[in-house]
């Protein structure tokens, strides 16, 4: 059984959770992760880039000099792409970069990204206790104590309003991001050095790893 440490906010190990070894059998499917990453990054692009062709640049309506007899090369417009201030040949135009991936591929990518972090022992659980007011120093001291200070951390919370003080406490920390359990995706998992789930999400993590869906 794979074991995942449970920490308290003081940085002490207070328990552990077990994950079946069957989940970790077999190599990571890197092809799925590659295709997911490419599609995710492509889908973030707005595609609003645009350049003007020679027909769209203002000016250039008059032929600069006669066709023959000057000794210079023939030219029909000062907005020719080879001229300074001319149009752009084959420049980018607005387009849609969207790449659609099937749901099963996206689900598989999420599973494989979690398995990858498990195999590298980069997942931990955090036992939360109520804090009256947001305080970044609590989580800053926690990361120092457990030795995660210089890593890119992704905190994963339950999607509920009672986590507001925890979110306000972690969001100002450098290298630290947060998300909710029902919104995580493979890219943000792969981009992080370490995942820290709140303790209550142990069963949800198993559900994801077994290919289930969290409602």
Residue pairs with C-beta under 8 A, 6 or more apart in sequence:
1 18
1 19
1 20
1 21
2 18
2 19
2 20
2 21
2 23
2 24
2 118
3 16
3 17
3 18
3 19
4 16
4 17
4 18
4 19
4 118
4 123
4 124
4 125
5 13
5 15
5 16
5 124
5 125
6 13
6 14
6 15
6 16
6 17
6 124
6 125
6 126
6 127
6 199
7 13
7 14
7 124
7 125
7 126
7 127
7 142
7 146
8 14
8 126
8 127
8 129
9 126
9 127
9 128
9 129
9 138
9 139
9 142
10 142
10 145
11 141
11 142
11 144
11 145
11 146
14 127
15 127
17 125
17 202
19 118
19 205
19 206
19 209
23 115
23 118
23 209
23 210
24 115
24 118
24 119
28 112
28 115
28 116
28 119
29 108
29 112
32 105
32 108
32 109
32 112
33 109
33 112
33 113
33 116
33 186
33 190
35 101
35 105
35 109
36 101
36 105
36 106
36 109
36 186
36 187
37 186
37 187
37 190
38 99
39 99
39 100
39 101
40 185
40 186
40 187
41 187
42 97
42 98
42 99
43 97
43 98
43 99
45 97
47 94
47 95
47 96
47 97
48 94
49 92
49 93
49 94
50 91
50 92
50 93
50 94
51 88
51 91
51 92
51 93
52 87
52 88
52 91
53 87
53 88
53 89
53 91
54 60
54 77
54 79
54 80
54 81
54 86
54 87
54 89
55 87
56 87
57 79
57 85
57 86
57 87
59 78
59 79
60 77
60 78
60 79
60 80
60 86
61 77
63 75
63 76
63 77
64 75
64 77
64 78
65 72
65 75
67 74
68 74
75 83
77 86
78 85
78 86
79 85
79 86
79 87
80 86
80 87
81 87
81 88
81 89
101 109
106 185
106 186
107 211
107 213
109 186
110 184
110 185
110 186
110 189
110 208
111 208
111 209
111 211
112 186
113 186
113 189
113 190
114 123
114 189
114 195
114 205
114 208
114 209
115 209
116 190
117 123
117 189
117 194
117 195
118 209
122 193
122 194
122 195
123 194
123 195
123 196
123 197
123 205
124 146
124 194
124 195
124 196
124 197
125 196
125 197
125 198
125 199
125 201
125 202
126 142
126 155
126 196
126 197
126 198
126 199
127 198
127 199
128 166
128 198
128 199
131 138
131 165
131 166
131 169
132 165
133 165
134 164
134 165
134 166
134 168
134 169
135 169
136 169
136 170
136 172
136 173
138 169
139 169
139 170
139 173
139 176
140 173
143 149
143 153
143 173
143 176
148 194
148 196
150 175
151 175
151 193
151 194
152 175
152 176
152 177
152 191
152 192
152 193
152 194
153 173
153 175
153 176
153 177
153 192
153 193
153 194
153 195
153 196
154 176
154 177
154 178
154 179
154 184
154 188
154 189
154 192
154 194
154 195
154 196
155 166
155 170
155 176
155 177
155 178
155 179
155 196
155 198
156 178
156 179
156 180
156 181
156 184
156 195
156 196
156 197
156 198
156 201
157 163
157 166
157 167
157 178
157 179
157 180
157 181
157 198
158 180
158 181
158 198
158 200
158 201
159 180
159 181
159 182
159 183
163 198
166 198
167 178
170 176
170 178
171 178
177 188
177 192
179 188
181 197
181 201
181 204
181 214
182 214
182 215
189 195
197 204
197 205
204 214
207 213
207 214
208 214
